[in-house]
Amino acid sequence: MSSLVELYEQGGQSPWIDNLKRSWITGGRLGELIGSGVRGLTSNPTIMAKAIEEGDDYDEQFAESYRRHGNVLDSYWDLVVKDVEDALAAFRPVYDSSGGTDGFVSIEVAPSLARDTEGTVEAARGLHERIAEPNVLVKIPATEAGIPAIRRMIAEGRNINVTLIFSLERYGEVMEAYLSGLEELVRNGGDPAPVSSVASFFVSRVDTETDRRLQAIIGEHPGTSREAEAHRLLGKAAVAQARLAYEHFTGTFSGPRWDRLAEAGAKVQRPLWASTSTKNPAYPDLLYVDTLIGPNTVNTMPEQTLEAFVDHGAVARSIDDFDHARTVLDELSQVGVDLADVARTLEDEGVTAFEKSFDEVAERLGNKAVQLGQD
């Protein structure tokens, strides 16, 4: 068995939980997770939609909120903010004892704003002002429109979880937005020390899409060396790309530019491994956990993956095989997989999926309003 405390103390990685629902808060499960070594929490519109739709945990607050607002959207945000605020209170001791390194809870701007810089800025600022707690992270997607919004929020001294990162190129833009935002904050007389940010690099989805393309190549070239090479590369892209992201991170957060910010009190923007449950049952259940352990990283896991790690995970630094990772990405390119196009596809799918979840929960809350006699 492996301890989450050991993962943090020996591996340098903070284990976070990728889920939030009210029954965890009211029933004590969240407290149990924190006691076992969970050091932060992420959520997203799909997770929140599922939580709200299950059972009747939210009915009483929704009925009251809908009476007050008269619309579903404002009532939805009341439900989400309530859960986030309660989770923030539960994690506050972790935040305080870690010196502001961990103990964070994330809340995401509306997914419909993913292509809207100004709308994202306004929404992120509004969430920070509504939830005025030092351990809240507002999630902004790393879309082309999201990058300047991220920079502006960091320049205002706000904590940001950058989400939906699928490529090394976009990750570079994310880190630049963080650094330039901190530099602007310092120039304007602000203190960078309280500012925290993570960069959420989505992992398993990269293999899902890359494997789909490799399978197409396998089907198109039976009995050839290209088929054999494509077979050999199945399930290899995601870990390789994440490892090179970590190499990019260590290079960016070193040297004179970073040293000046660090001397002013700035914290590194840690890479966060997201989407770390294994989607392909043929692969090991901890493929995206055991292989990506290293200092100054976060792995946010769904409950099942977290429990699997405690049961049979290995606490050992495993992230540094950069040369092999480069070879894997080169071989993927040679066999015909365009990873830049993979990233574009996944970003579009990610935004669309969150929008769909957001729309579906709004529709179901509308139906619930009718059922509760509020419409």
Secondary structure by P-SEA (a helix, b strand, c coil): cccaaaaaacccbbbbbccccaaaaaaaaaaaaaaaccccccccaaaaaaaaacccccaaaaaaaaaacccaaaaaaaaaaaaaaaaaaaaaaaaaaaccccbbbbbbccccccccaaaaaaaaaaaaaaaccccbbbbbcccccaaaaaaaaaaabbbbbccccccaaaaaaaaaaaaaaaaaaaaaccccccbbbbbbbbcaaaaaaaaaaaaaaaaaccccaaaaaaaaaccccaaaaaaaaaaaaaaaaccaaaaaaaaaccccccccccccccccccccccccccccccccbbbbbcaaaaaaaaacccccccccaaaaaaaaaaaaaaacccaaaaaaaaaaaaaaaaaaaaaaaaaaaaaaaaaaccc
